[in-house]
Amino acid sequence: MRLAKYSIVEVIGFTSVMVIAALTRLWNLGYPSKLVFDETYYAKDALTLSLEGHEKSWPEGADFAFQSGDVSGYLGDAAFVVHPPLGKWLIASGMWLTGPDQSTGWRLSTAILGIATVALLMLVAFKLFRSIALSILAGFFLAVDGLAITLSRTALLDASLTFFLVLGFWLFLIDQDKSRLRITRAIKESKNSILRFRPWLIFAGVALGAASSIKWSGLYLLAGIGLYVVFSESLLRKNSGEQNWLRQGVLFQGSYSFVSLIPAALATYLLTWSGWIFGTGGYLRTSATENPPTGIFGLLPDWMISLWNYHELIYGFHVNLTKEHPYEANPLGWLVGLRPTAFFYETYPLGSNGCQITEGCSSAITALGNPFIWIGSAAALVYIIYRYARHRERVLGLVLLGTVSLYLPWIVLSERTVFQFYVVSFQPWLILGLVLAVQQLRRRLLLTSKTLANATTVGFVSLVFGASIFFYPVNTGMYLPFELWQLRMWLPSWV
């Protein structure tokens, strides 16, 4: 794409969104210089993974020493961890740049991927809507949302997961643009319409394999896209008049699509386990040697059996995780942010830890989204579902694909201990729905008054921006008087 193709306003709009995304995620990234929420697991696991090739255990009370700069206190025993390695490899990459004793290093890769996700969402929006203005609006909503900001400033796995999910979806959209055109053209020309080589679908499989290598929930979108490819293209063949559309689409093309998508994802997943596979000290690494399997399974490599044993244990942990937590949140309330997760809260008297507020300082980091973005997105989702049910518009279906694939499984698993910030993984698709709803509302209002349409659009965007500025201190731990922190806790369930 040539820069000359775009107006100066569009270039300024894109640049401004990226500047906002960078400033909100990188400013004072090292605060607090202590482990926040689940950073206690991921930062320490990332360090030992990078040094040993697998995660090691830490002694009780190791957090204080670790965040004080003593990062060598881990034990010789392998640690049982319940998420694949890639997210921790990414966290470790920031540590390599700054040193493992720097809190900025723990969070740097997450922040960079959070910024990149904003750019990716704009690319996805342009692919879907063919509108620079709507693409910039989608990027703006993600850039200023407090939940996305907090997750991008914390050494957890979810912001990195989101990046690879959006990347995989963008690559999938490129494949769809190319493959659907080729299929339609081949049918019209009475040629063989089976596509055997789909490089962009392979790339999407790599990206979604990487997402699944951060958290297994990445598999949800992989499955959703796989099913979509088979059934949507079979329907395309039917509507294009192909006589054997069911056999050609489901049996033949479905098989080639599976070979394009799944092996690439699986190979990527296994590659991220290389440190564990080629080492000998990882958790359960020698389980197949110590308890050799019988029958046909005995023919498999020991690392494969050991990895399977490990995955069985991880799966058992996830499905049986029902331990109560003060910030657990039912998935039905995620979309409107009823129970945001508090990552950090401390108070300091005047003169302590840099506090210059007479009545003392409250410092809070809460994964609290912008209320107007989330309430608007929830309302837009209802509208998108209604409109898709009536008109079956393909763009609406693609927006719903991400949301449904990544959200519905959590509703099924609602008895498991889960947290509201998991919603960040499908927030980009909710924002795409919100942008569509804003566009439709504006079109309706234009029929009445251009002034009213402009005022409503600008007013909503201004309201979102103002709320983001208002809540930014509690997304990032900025010092506030207790009363001003309390002023931002609009609901009792937010505390």
Steps between C-alpha positions, in 0.01 A plus 500: 500500500633842401477784750383729220178299475383636835406851604698692759203471738504120471876484557470728803211290631693173474815656647307657787340168594838329505652780709215468751546123511874535559477773766227328701688170501863609535485801733637407845482133402734396780256610771454330735844344528347191655312200373134576428226236524599192293833654399624301799465190281573619149800726559683243711404216267623707205838545663559133579361395161753723324787373716417131531271425206214419737336659804653446843341520845559791736514493879222644714527878529723537192311804367670752727849384405411478128358851475794632704741377235596155632384288208716196566304349787308234309516133598625201306158335479293537186177696543155381396360778280157502339557712189720431195840670477474765226351778714783458750761494224362836389520640852857372520589693183440826685715379786783430256487864389487671838623236742278268706515727804313784326122511527487679165658193345233268640232704321673632189405230249139503621483878452650482151256228394215702652598796283535277194152358561355849453667522157385149410142579595505796262622269223225250581238776505616627162485148357141466619358849453721654225484827693798691636276696737346186653842337526640799690194502727548131583866557578414803713251307714756227568782751558312685775315215671613450859478121500720473190742755649532318834551160340763648267692642797509179702712188451203271453420286197173646376624803304750282312225244436281775356773616262541156343123445483453826308804422282357157416163654418657761272693233311181295473321801347777534240457132415124544468534793262724298272347152529135599457587696187693206356224252582229716338713562191583131458133399526397760241773379264407133564847426634613300801402716798697309766772720654787280612749761612384788718805676644302763691297230672826331596625830644173533690557151640848604618362811671215312667741223598707771668187629678427148623862480615429788737164381630292205387205734447668589171367166377146641510565742215701239310200268511258779414698606194546140387125435511427833334735428209340164426134595529515853355691385195264204452212748504688722255530203262130428534401860430741513203321206338760227547323167453706294745537783750461279808766250396731764358461737794476282810690188396773617263552870576435441869781245509745735329399785730555276802847411372576870449382616842544229764848353433648852492337578834614170652857541378512851643365376832757221527782736401427719803556195722851445359675585826296241684523238222876518442582539869470240773409700808148623417197399702405137413762503222620150591160355590493276191842362584410434862163342410528371142166467320391164364360400163510725198569808713838349588609568141468876545798715605532539876473880478165468326359269768641718778353813340164328473518406868576859588210628290260258668602648834461857372156420360393350831611815679301729272173307503511454877600855590210604723688660791328816618672833433385847611518631142352206311232615256220317325545523120143626462608826661825541307359708216398788727793468742304419814797357691835639381814349648710706740865429421657733755402738779720675753480818706790729596516784754632842405875483434506122458587341165477836324151585625444877501130505586431635850229248587701209360506314168297212365664304218276253317537289188162362400418325174206735453374566151353824373131467601373671184702273272383188680134591541500621139668178383249283688208690345668482158540123535125461549440717193754309288346164593151632415613647170696191399199278579291712262740576215788246522755767408843341465689782676272468802561126503875553502474744791285251690741218418769637730263587783306174492808278464683662792207579732254209487745237633543707818123503555502122473786493754330750731545278808878529466684777685535772236570874494349791315826604336487186283259700285794699359570210261181567303470871571623588146193330348267673747655831394448412134133446583487833684651680200240344272222609735636856512509503119140377473376750759673782315340394170156498662553843652624641168153438361373748756781750546866508409567725799334253736694209347833679538422622850399151617810334354742762629320508833532125552867495401567796730315327785716189450819705494404699808414184693832344402689799637287488816566130566862491381642555852334183632612303194865587558553559874532879493487661842160634603340614824282221635185702428590536132573128471164430662334743259607273214349188656152548359366160604551310828613199294790705361673514840 
